[in-house]
Amino acid sequence: MVLLRLLVLLFALVVSDLHSLSWFINVSESQGPGTVLQFFSFNCSSYTPTPTLELLNVQPPTTFFNPPSLARWQGTYVGKLTLSSSARLDALTVNHYKLWLKFTCGNYVTEGPLFVDVQRDLSHIQCAGQFASPAGEMIQVPETVRPGARLYILLLPGLELHGAQMSIISAQDPPHFPGPFSINEQGWLQAPSLGLLGQAQKVFQLQISVSFGQRQSCQGMVMVKVLPVSSSQVSFLKQAQNITIPENLAPGSEVVQVWAWGVNLRYEILSPLPSPFFSIGHVDGVVRTTAPLELARTPGTAVSRLQVKAFERHRPWDSAELNLTINVRLVNLWPPRCLPALLVSQIPETAPVGTVLTTLTCEDPDSVGATLDYKLWFRSSSDPASLCLYDRVLEVNATLDCDTPGSCFQHAASILVLDGGQPQMTTEVPVLVMVTPVNEFSPACAPRMFRVREDAAPHTLLGSVVGMDMDYPHGNIEYYTSGGPPTFAVDRLSGEVHLLGPLDYEQQRVYRLTVLLIDHGQDQNPNCHHSGSCTITIEVEDVNDHAPECEPPFQELTIYVPLGRSVEVTKVSCRIPQEPQRLAFSYSIVGGNSQNRFILQGPILVHSDLVLGPFWAEQPNTYELLICVADAGPSTPHLSTTATIVVHLVPWKASTEATSLHRTTVPSMMTPMLVTDTEAFWQPQPWFVVVLTATGALLLLALGWLLGRLLQGLAQLLQAPSKPAQALLLNSIQRTEGSLEGFMEVPKMEMSQAPSSVKSLVRTGRDYLFNTRTGARRWL
């Protein structure tokens, strides 16, 4: 029993909750005081006052139940309901109790019923009552009872299910007994076959043995007292009576009160025996219910036919019978009950239209098999066309899509189940359908073309690869390179293409890079990925990074020129070996073209003698020409080289028979070294030039002023002062002695003879003021 209670406690802690549907528990009538009937578990915050659990009322009223207790156990409040010390359960008297409980947690209050069904305990069946007492059960019968009539029914609750055997074991010998009494298996004590006439005032003592089960028996005594017949008569006003009651009457409720004529009457139910749903007051004749009359659970209670007997207390044979028919009317007490009580479903967005989410199973406890009505009601702002309800089946009604922002959501709805009773009862079944994303599409990107200068520095950003995915979120894409050159790299998250190494237009002008795109985070399964790819083309822009080279770089030529004619001297041949396709050059003479005797016609050097006039030299001249050759293409910067041509110009005379040209070139094996010297220079900003000019002017003015002061002092030193000037100076010093703080002009060397204030004034080359009081000197 202890183990059973522990199991009940654990089960109650897991599933018990006052918030759920009504509780139905069964208890054996053999359970005594202190028996635990039910455990409850409650959740209540620790910040609220101590919760309470109360027993508000019991129907029918009784003191068999203690007020429930409430204790805290492992963070949960556990309530316990037990039987009181006065509990004496009897299934034949009352086999159903309804307890109303109330739980309070701070401001939260909830109430609920607890139904207790009292069950028969077959293991405790025994003879009881007056029948088993030493005095026995006393019954009184009239002497006019017919032979073999039913005198008494021995009721031992539960024995009828065990097939009890009953027999009279006491002696019934004549002449005291007019004949033997008999008792059958149903406990009917019958009168002797000869009747009881003439046996008035006699008492017959009958010892009855009851045997049931394996070697189980009990004994009791019935005393039959025969009474004389009197003229009194008991009667009902009506022989039959029909009444109608609702099915929601609680056990113990009054149904009807029967009344008969007679004195000191008692009432009892003759049939059915036992009566499972009704009882009658022996004194007042009030018929009451003893169990719930729920037609859904017990359809047999719809019509009950009772045979009621009224008899005098001291003359039981003086009786009357009444046929009472009780009709139970259906009352809509309970809303429909559905399984499951909460519908939670998760479906992928690719679920086709018509996919069955769940099938609801509901029934009406008040009317089993009754037709119910189902309605779908949406709580959220989602598209109501996404789901539909066909009878009891919830299906997908429209295409579900999670590929647009905010479209993949939860569908919150309720299924309302309505019965056909009066009043109509409704049950609401919450529905929550969660749509999960599915990675349906592969990412893609459009082919791109980027251009980059061949002198671009490493880590230069060339551009970005923009991937698109029709699955939401559209930007959950990672970028990788697939078998491309190591010169370029693609950022994994942003798709930016960066330059990693040097480029050379002359070696490779076009690169093709395959970018692999992999999506992520677009499916319920984190390992579900799709991939795509695209090709980007990178064109290298040519940058002029090679200067032209002339062949040969140095030429020495001797030409004979006639008067007034132009002579082609030579053609400058230059090219760029690293870029043989670059053929556009510009040519200019940058040195050695004195008197402008030479001009360039493209790469051809021409001696022009059309403008010489009288200045034409009669003696040979030598010109060292510097030809600047620069590339003239669109690429920048423009690089150049200088070719040197030494021309020995010999005037042509009339006696000269032919014009000869002597060309001297540098042998191929003695190719001169071409040295390119790049000179760096600094070009300051204009504002800096202005500031520097102003500062220089101020500095020159300061130096001029300082030089003037120095020259002025030097002139004074070279001049020799005269004695009148010295006297004048001395008088001036004496007059201004106070204002000049006692300074006087004295020579550098002090003499022994001098006035009182100035001892001596000697020419030493520089004058100074000497204060005779303080001894301080001040040079002039």
C-alpha positions, 0 to 999 in steps of 0.5 A: 500500500505504501508503494502504491501511494508513492506511485500515486504521488509521483503520478500526481506530481507529473500530471495533476493540475487543477487547471485541467479537466474535471477529475474522476477518482475511484475509492474503495468503500473499505478505505478508512480514515486518513486514506489519501484520495488524491495529490495535486501539484501547483506552480506558484511563484516564490515572490507571491504570498503562500498559496492556499487550497480550499474545499468549498463544498461537498455534494451530497453534504458529508464530513467524510473528507478533511480540508486539503493540505498544501506543502512545498516540495522541490519548488512545487506546491503539492496538495493532498486530500484525505478521508476524515476520522468520521469517514464510513464509506458505503457504496450502497448508500452513496456511491458518488461525491462531488467536491469543489476545490479552490486554489489561490496563488496571489491574485490568481484564483482557480476552481475545479471539481473532483468527482469521487466514485465509491466502489464496492470492496468484494473482499470485505463482504460479511454478514452485518446488521441486525441479521448478524446480531445475537438477537437477530432480525425481527420481522412481522408477517400477518397470519393471512399471508399466502403460502410460499409468499415472500416474507423477507429478503436477506440483503448482503451487499455484494454477495449477489455477485459471488453466487452466495448459497443460503440455507436454514440450518435450525430445526423446523420440526412440528408441531411448533412449525406448521411447515418448513420456511425456505430461502433461495439463492437470492435471499428470499425468505418464503412462508411455509407451503401450508401458510401461517393461519392459526399461528398468530402471536407465534415467533419462529426462530430461523438460523440462516447460514450464508456460504460464498467463495472458497470456505467463506461463510457467515451466519445470522438469525431471523425472527418471524413473528406472526401477527393477527390480521386487523381491519386497518388498510394502507393505500396510495391515492394513485396506483402509478405516477410518472415524473421527469427530472433533469440529468444534472441532479446531484446525488442526494437530490430530492426527486419526489415524495410519495404519500399513502393513507395509513398510520405509522407508515414506512416506505421501501423500494421493492424493485429493482433491488438493489436500486442503483440510482434511487433511494427512498426515505423510510419515514418521509417517503422522499425519493432521492438520487444516489448517483449521477444520472448522466445519460452519456455514461449510463444510458439505462437511467433514461427511464427508471421504473420503481415499485414502492411499498408503503406499510404500517410499522408494526403491521408490515403485512398491511401494505400498498404498492405504487408504480413510480416511473422516473424519466431523466431528461437530457441536459447539455452539461459538458462541452465536446471533448477533443483529442488532441486538445492542442494541435501543434504541427510543423510543415515545410514550405514545400508542402503541397496543397491538400496536405493533411496536418491533423485529424481532430477526434471529438465527442459529446459527453452528453450525447455519444455519437451526436453530430458536431459542428467544426469551424476554423477561426484564425487568430494571427494576421496570416493569410486565412487562405493558407489552411482550411478545415474539411469536417474534422481534417485540417489541410493545407489550402494554399502554397506556402512560401518563405522566400519573401521577407516576413512570409515564413511565419506561424499560423495561429488559429483555433478550431471551434467545436459546437454541439447540438445541445441546449444550451449549446456548448463549445470547445476551442482547440488551439492550432499552431502551424509552424512553416519551416523554410526549405532550401529550394534554389541554387545561388547564381551570379551574373558574369562580370568583367573587371579591368585593372592596370598592370601596375596596380598594387597588391590588395587592390579592389577590382570589384564585387561578385553579386550573388542572388538566391531566391531563397530567403534570406537572399544574401546568405551566400559564401564565395569561393574560387574554384581552380583559379590563378593565385593572383586573385582572391574573392572575399568569402562573405562580401564577394569582393575580388582583390588583387594579390600579386603583380600583373604583366600585360605582356605576359597575360592580358586576360584572366578568367576566374570561376567563382563558386557560390554556396548558400547557408541558413536557408533550410531547417536542416543546417547541413542542406546547401546548394551551390552555383557558379559564374565566371568573371573576366579580368582584363589587364590594361597596358601601362607604358613601363618600357622605354623605346630602344634605338638601333643603333643608339649612336651614329656618325655620318658625313654628308655633302650638301649642295647649296639650296637643297635638302638632303636626307641624313638618316632614319632613326630606327627605334622599337620596344622589344618587350612590346613589339606591337607598340609602333607609334613614336614621336621624334624631336631634336633636343640638342645640337641643332645650332642654326636649325640646320636639321629637321625631322620628318617623322623618323627621318633626319633631314638637312635643310639648306633652303634658308641658309642664304649668305650664311652658308658655310664654306668649311665643313662643320660637325653637328652632334644632334640629340634625337628624343624618341618617345612613345606616342600611344594612349598608354601613360606615362610616355617614356622616351630615349635619346639617340645621338647622331654626329653629322659631319657636314661638308659643303658641296662645290661645283668642282665636286663631281659627285656627292658622297655620303660617309656614314660612320656607325658604331660597330655592333660589337662595340654597342655603346651603353645607354644610361637613363638618368632620372632626375627628381625635382621638387615642385612646391605648392604656390602658397608655400612659395608666397610664404617663403618669399615674404619670409626672405624679404623680412630676413633681408630687411632685418639683416640690412638694419643690423648691418647699418647699426654695426657700421654706425657703431664702427664709425663712432669708434673711429672718431676721436672726441675733443675736450670741449665735447668731453666737458660738455658730456661731463656736464650733461652727465652731472645734470642727468645723474639722477635720471640716468641712475648715477651713470657717467662717461669715464674712460676704461682706465681710471686715473688717480686725478679726477673730479669728485664725481669723475676721476678721469676721462681718458681716450682708450678707443671706446667710451663708456659711462661709469657710476662712481657710487655703484662702480657700474659701467655702461658701454656706449 
